[in-house]
Amino acid sequence: MAGRPHFLKVWTPEPTGQFLDFVKDDWLYELWHVFIFLGPRRAEMAAPPWTEVSTDALWLRISQQIVEVA
């Protein structure tokens, strides 16, 4: 909504570590790690094409993002 303030909460190292410990066995752990430490935009990480993600070779290419057009 236009005009509403947006508040961003930033995790400190302690809750970040707790979260990564919690998801350490998740098959998407590497993507969680990328999201936290490399800082891609939410729209870039919302639906990356699987052809641009390799959890085995540990690489990710961001070539598109989700965009909402009003």
Buried (B, 14 or more C-beta within 10 A) or exposed (E): EEEEEEEEEEEEEEEEEEEBEEBEEEEEEBBBBBBEEEEBEEEBBEEBEEEEBEEEEEEBEBEEBEEEEE
